[in-house]
Amino acid sequence: MEIKYFQDTDTLLVNSSDREIVETRDISENFMIELDADGNIVSVTIEHAGEHIDISKLHFDQIPV
């Protein structure tokens, strides 16, 4: 999984897979999901992310398996 924040456009991108994106669904004006051919989520995009979440508190915790 890869999480990227683009400060210049205030966009948060969460990639969960390297599969090919075949469809993008607009969930709302600033929230989109990208799907593969089987309908699985490949990535999630949040535009104007700073208006919806506190980017300064974004962190990642990895839980050991």
Backbone hydrogen bonds, N-H to C=O, Kabsch-Sander energy under -0.5 kcal/mol:
donor,donor_aa,acceptor,acceptor_aa,energy
2,E,15,N,-2.7
4,K,13,L,-2.9
6,F,11,T,-3.0
7,Q,5,Y,-0.8
9,T,6,F,-0.8
10,D,6,F,-1.2
11,T,6,F,-1.7
12,L,46,I,-2.6
13,L,4,K,-3.1
14,V,44,V,-2.7
15,N,2,E,-3.2
15,N,13,L,-0.6
16,S,14,V,-0.5
16,S,42,V,-3.2
17,S,42,V,-1.1
22,V,35,L,-3.0
23,E,35,L,-1.5
25,R,33,I,-3.1
27,I,25,R,-0.8
27,I,31,F,-2.5
28,S,31,F,-1.7
31,F,28,S,-0.6
32,M,45,T,-2.6
33,I,25,R,-2.3
34,E,43,S,-2.8
35,L,23,E,-3.2
36,D,40,N,-2.3
39,G,36,D,-1.9
42,V,34,E,-3.4
43,S,34,E,-1.3
44,V,14,V,-2.1
45,T,32,M,-2.7
46,I,12,L,-2.7
47,E,30,N,-2.5
47,E,45,T,-0.5
48,H,9,T,-0.7
48,H,10,D,-0.5
49,A,10,D,-2.7
49,A,46,I,-0.6
51,E,48,H,-1.8
52,H,49,A,-1.8
53,I,49,A,-2.6
55,I,53,I,-1.3
57,K,54,D,-1.8
58,L,55,I,-1.8
62,Q,60,F,-0.5
63,I,61,D,-0.6
